[in-house]
């Protein structure tokens, strides 16, 4: 049974914190964390992500970016990355994670677009992709319970 999920993106200031919050809201019984493959350690979420999240009733003001490390990777029952490249990075760094690392939007065969330093429309696109991926994983995880 999946009890803990780790969301992974690049800097841990845009996609993974928001995706983690979305999954935590959908599945409060699951422990959800986030981290970055090349995190901007100690930074808060990007202002545009904070605004977007706030517009959907999600507060990310307590988030502080952290680097993905072996402890986080091994402790998670499931690791969801935003891109295929991040999935490969995690599996390469910690081969023992193979089998529990997937792309958030694997079902759609797509990466979640990186909105960092881009136009607001790209943030909206990334949010829509994350919601779709979270919806799919919520169903998948609920079926396993």
Order of alpha helices (4+ residues) and beta strands (2+ residues): beta-alpha-beta-alpha-alpha-beta-alpha-beta-alpha
